[in-house]
Amino acid sequence: MTSALSSARSPSGQRHYAEDAVERVRWIRRLYAAGVPSRAIVDLLPCVHTGVATAAMVERLTDQLELLDAQIAELTATRARLAAVVGATREYATAGTGAGACDEVQAVAS
């Protein structure tokens, strides 16, 4: 499998891609969504699709993995704080009183 997306043209000019191109595009979109820059994606695709890697590719993949791990850790911490805020405000909403809710939320959020 190559890293390039190739297509055939229909008589009306529409592009038609092979079935394996769909998964390749999904992978590229996931990398973009994770914040991987396009230049890094171009460098990584040959390794991802062929399984053959140079030392430079492995280093680049490792760097991207470390960046993703850092993003996941940050998102996990943010989610935990947000869940605590939701829990604190839900208690006050269920009790029917807003008294002290802001103080509780600020304490949980910090």
N, C-alpha and C positions, 0 to 999 in steps of 0.2 A: 504494500500500500504506500503510495506516495503522499507527501504532505500537501501537494497542490490539489485544488478542486478543479476537476475538468468536467466539461459538459458537452453535450451534442446539441445541435440546433434543429428544431422542427422546421418544416417547410414555411411555417408562419413566423419563424424567428425566435420562438420561445426556447429557453434553455431547459434541457433535461439532464438531471444529474443521476448518477448511479446510486443505488440504495445505501451503500456505505458512506456516501457523502453526508447523509442526514445525521448520522452519529458523529461524524467529524465536526459538523457545524455545531451540534449540541455541545460537544467538548469545548470548542472555541468559545462559544457563548458563556459556558460555565467559567472558563478562565477569565474572560472579560469581566463577568459579574463579580469574580473574586478579586478584581483589581489588578490582574496581571497585565502589564503593558503589551501592546501589540508586537513590539520588537521582540520581547521575550517569548511570546506565543510562536512567532515565526521561527525562532531559534529552537523551541522545544518540540514542535510538531514532528520533525523527522524521528526523534527518539521515541516519542509517544506512539507513533504509528508503525514503526519498524521494529522497535525493541533494541535497536543498535544505538549505542551511545558512546560518544567520546568523553574524555575526562572533563572537558569544558561543559558539555551538556549535563553531565551528572552534577557538576558544581552549580550550574544554573538552576537545575531542577531542585537541588537541595536548598538554594537560596529562596526560591519561590515557596517551597514547602515551609521554611522557617517563617516567611512573611505571613503565609496563611495561618500558621499556628498562632502567631502573635495576634492576628485579627480575630481568630476564634476566641482566644483568651479574653481579649478586650470586649467582644460582643457578649460572651458568657457573663462577665462581670457586670456589664450594663444591664443585661436581662435580669440578673439576680436583684440588682438594685430596683429596677422597674417593678418586678414582681413584689418586692417588699413594699413599695409605695402603693401599688394597687391593693395589696392586702390591708395596709393601714387605712387607706381611704374607704375601702369596702366595709370595714368594721364600723366606722363612723356613719356611713350611709345606711347600713343595716339598722343601726341603733336609732336612726332618725335625728341625730344631732351632729351639727358641724363643729361644735365646740371642741377645740383642741386638735381638730383634724390637721390644720396647717402646721402646728407645732410637731405633731407626730410624724407627718410626711417629711418635714425638714430633717428631723432626727434620723429617720430611716434612710433618707436620700444622701445624707452626708457620710 
